[in-house]
Amino acid sequence: QVHLVESGGGLVQPGGSLRLSCAASESSFGNYAVGWYRQAPGKQRELVARISSGGMTDYSDSVKGRFTISRDNAKNTVYLQMNSLKPEDTAVYYCNQNRSPWDRYWGQGTQVTVSS
């Protein structure tokens, strides 16, 4: 059982920045891809960014050029650097790792609110 713990959320003004962290409870975390998802009130959960075990990244169009996903396998941690934040980025952000169709892990989420 892998435990994922997100941190770094908070209230920020439009145009500001936040860095989210997703810390895993074991080192095998580094052997699998990790995704950051978000869910705004009344909306479906959506994939924001993804990083492979080898460091290849992919982003949704809505955050491309503003968000950067990275990982430090020595620390069992994945980061999401969010710049130029907009009110529409407001959501609960979740860390996810799918090791197989029956072996999926989610963190508890961290709230990001972008408002003046």
C-alpha positions as CSV (number, residue, x, y, z in Angstrom):
1,Q,0.0,0.0,0.0
2,V,1.4,3.3,-1.1
3,H,0.4,6.5,0.7
4,L,0.5,9.8,-1.2
5,V,0.4,13.1,0.6
6,E,-0.1,16.4,-1.2
7,S,0.9,19.7,0.3
8,G,1.6,23.3,-0.8
9,G,-1.9,24.5,-1.7
10,G,-3.4,27.8,-0.5
11,L,-4.8,31.1,-1.4
12,V,-3.0,33.1,-4.1
13,Q,-3.8,36.2,-6.1
14,P,-4.1,36.0,-9.9
15,G,-0.7,35.9,-11.5
16,G,0.9,34.4,-8.5
17,S,2.7,31.1,-8.0
18,L,2.4,28.0,-5.9
19,R,4.4,24.8,-5.7
20,L,2.6,21.6,-4.9
21,S,4.3,18.5,-3.5
22,C,3.3,14.9,-3.6
23,A,5.3,12.7,-1.2
24,A,5.1,9.0,-1.3
25,S,5.6,6.5,1.5
26,E,7.9,4.2,-0.3
27,S,10.8,4.2,-2.8
28,S,9.0,2.2,-5.5
29,F,7.1,5.4,-6.2
30,G,10.0,6.3,-8.5
31,N,9.3,3.3,-10.8
32,Y,5.9,4.5,-12.0
33,A,4.4,7.5,-13.7
34,V,2.6,10.1,-11.6
35,G,-0.2,12.4,-12.5
36,W,-1.6,15.6,-11.0
37,Y,-5.3,16.0,-11.4
38,R,-7.7,18.7,-10.3
39,Q,-11.4,19.0,-9.5
40,A,-13.3,22.2,-9.4
41,P,-16.7,22.4,-7.7
42,G,-19.4,20.9,-10.0
43,K,-16.8,19.7,-12.5
44,Q,-15.2,16.4,-13.3
45,R,-11.7,15.6,-12.2
46,E,-9.3,16.3,-15.0
47,L,-5.7,15.4,-15.6
48,V,-3.4,18.5,-15.4
49,A,0.1,17.1,-15.8
50,R,1.8,13.7,-15.9
51,I,5.4,12.6,-15.6
52,S,6.8,9.2,-16.5
53,S,9.3,7.2,-14.4
54,G,12.0,8.5,-16.8
55,G,10.9,12.1,-16.5
56,M,8.9,12.6,-19.7
57,T,6.2,15.1,-19.2
58,D,2.8,15.9,-20.6
59,Y,0.3,18.8,-19.9
60,S,-3.2,19.7,-20.5
61,D,-3.7,22.6,-22.9
62,S,-5.2,24.7,-20.2
63,V,-1.9,24.7,-18.2
64,K,0.8,24.2,-20.8
65,G,3.4,26.9,-20.5
66,R,2.4,27.9,-17.0
67,F,2.8,24.6,-15.0
68,T,5.8,22.4,-14.7
69,I,5.8,18.9,-13.3
70,S,9.0,17.4,-11.9
71,R,10.1,14.6,-9.7
72,D,12.9,13.8,-7.2
73,N,13.0,10.1,-6.9
74,A,15.6,10.3,-4.1
75,K,12.9,12.1,-2.0
76,N,10.0,10.0,-3.3
77,T,8.4,13.3,-4.3
78,V,6.7,14.8,-7.3
79,Y,6.2,18.6,-7.7
80,L,3.9,20.8,-9.6
81,Q,5.2,24.3,-10.0
82,M,2.2,26.6,-11.0
83,N,2.9,30.0,-12.3
84,S,0.7,32.8,-13.7
85,L,-2.2,31.3,-11.8
86,K,-5.7,32.2,-12.9
87,P,-9.1,32.1,-11.1
88,E,-10.1,29.1,-13.3
89,D,-7.2,27.2,-11.8
90,T,-9.1,27.1,-8.5
91,A,-9.7,23.4,-7.5
92,V,-8.6,20.6,-5.3
93,Y,-5.4,19.1,-6.7
94,Y,-4.8,15.4,-6.4
95,C,-1.7,13.3,-6.9
96,N,-2.3,9.9,-8.6
97,Q,-0.3,6.8,-9.4
98,N,-1.7,3.9,-11.3
99,R,0.5,0.9,-11.1
100,S,-2.0,-1.5,-12.7
101,P,-5.7,-1.5,-13.4
102,W,-6.3,-2.8,-9.9
103,D,-3.5,-1.0,-8.1
104,R,-4.3,2.7,-8.1
105,Y,-3.4,5.4,-5.5
106,W,-4.7,8.8,-4.8
107,G,-3.7,11.4,-2.2
108,Q,-6.2,13.3,-0.1
109,G,-5.9,16.5,-2.2
110,T,-4.8,20.0,-1.5
111,Q,-7.0,23.1,-2.1
112,V,-5.7,25.8,-4.5
113,T,-7.7,29.0,-4.5
114,V,-6.8,31.8,-6.9
115,S,-8.6,35.0,-6.0
116,S,-8.0,38.7,-5.4
